[in-house]
Amino acid sequence: MTATGQTQLTAPTPTRTPRPRRAPSRRAPEPGDELPVGTQQSRLSRILVLVGLGALVLYSVAPVWWLVVSATKDQRDLLYTNGLWFGDFNLFRNIEQVFTYNDGIYLRWLLNSLMYASVGGLVSTLIALAAGYSLSRFQFPGRGMLLGAVIGSFLIPYAMLTMPLYLLFSRIGLVDTVWAVLIPSFISPFAVYLAKVYTDGAVPEEIIEAARIDGAGELRIFFQIVVRLMSTGGATIFLLSFVQVWNQFFLPLTMLRGEDKWSLNLGLYFWNSKRDEAGVDLTALVLTGALLSVIPLVVFMVSMQRYWRTGVTLGALK
């Protein structure tokens, strides 16, 4: 209010609306931006990597392709046609000859291999899970020394144990029996160590202690809790044991005499050696039999694939 009694009005100061800030423009990523500082991805390095990967693929696929192509040929085409391309298609005729030659002994060898691999893999998995669980969750004198012995046994080639096993089995009368192949397949130090590692990550001590407080015995804890938690690890161990026993050659060659007990690998080796001993060339049958021997392994690995993808026990505790 002024001296004359009139009120002087002051005009309000206009407010300024802040202008939105523009986001900094980002340039499109260029090749090589994701590399660490100081490195550059040259075209030559990419070419070398692709060439190396292509060589590895060719190294892996070429023998399989040669086996598939050779299994479709008869004896004449194996000798006078290109080994990497088809001749006259005789695959079904070769398969028929494989299953009918020598009264169908090939089928017996196939069943023997399935029996050796299935029984050996199953028992080996059970023993490995029990031993790995013991090494992981029990404290006893000599535990570290025993674990060191298991790891150190990896350095011993399996073939070096064949002759001592043969001398031992010959004394107790197990040579030329199925037990001479099955018993050595039951023990796998690598499977024991793998089970121990799986137990460390998949079997919490809290669950074991809670089961013991509830009054569960050790056998019940192992079969009802540990084995279920170790389903993924057990499937992996069984797969490795199955493939190992299926591919055995030197042990059946040393232990078995009668051809009715031979495995598939040993039987195909006998057919192939007939060319030198009896002058009978069974190369076409050997190659077809080798191709057929891959089918059970493929079916087995595909059927076990769902166990590899579960992995729900590892870190799944709430």
C-alpha positions, 0 to 999 in steps of 0.5 A: 500500500502506498502513501496515498492509500492505493494498493499497488498490484505486482504482476506475477512472475511467469514460470518457465516449464523445463524443456525435456532433455534429449537423450544422447544419440547412440551410434549403431554398434560396429563389428569389433565393439564387443571385443576387449579394449586393445583387440581387433577382430580381423577377417583372417582370424574369422576365416581360420576359425571357420576352417578349423571348425569345418575340419573338425566336423569333417573329421567327425562325420567322414567315418560315419558317412563312409560306414553308412555308404559301405554298409549298402554295398556288396563285396564287389562294390566295396573293391571297385567303387568309390568308397565315399559314394554309393554303388548298388543298394544292397543294404537290406540284403546285407542285413538279412545275411548278417542275421542269418549267417552262422545260424544267426550268431550275430543276434546272440552277440547283440543280446550278450552285449546288451546284457553285459552293458545293462547289468554292468552299468546298473550295478556300477551306478548303484555302487558308485552312488553309494561310494560317492555318498559315503565319501561326501557325507560321512567322516571316518579315518582314512577318508582323505587317503581313500579319496586320493586312491580313487583319484589316483586310480585314474592313472592306471590304464584299464588294459593293465588290469586285464592280465592280473584279473585273468590270473585271479579268475583262472584260479577261482574258475570264472574264466569263460563265464559271463562273470569274468566280464561282469565283475570288472564292470561293476567297479569304476573309480571315475564313476565313484568320483563323479558320484561324490561330486554330484552328492556335494551339490545335490544332497544337502546335509540339512535333509539328511540330518532331518531324516535322521532326527525323524528316525530314518535309518541309513539304508532308508535315507540312501534309497528313498532320499539320496537316490532320488535327489541323485537321479540326474547324476545317476543317469549320467553315470549309468550312461557312461558305464553303459557305453564303456561296457558296450565298447569293451574289447580286450577284456572279453577277448582275454576272458571268453572262449566260447563264441556263444558268450562273445560280445558284439565287438569280439564277434565282429573282430572274429568275422573280420579275421576269417579273411586271413585264417579261412580265406573267407571275406566277410567285409560287407557283413562286418561293416553292416554289423558295425552299422547296426551296432550303433543303433542301440547306442543311439536309441539309448542316448535319445531315451536318456536325454530327458534325464540330462535336461531335468537337473532340478535337484541341483540348487532347487532347495527353498 
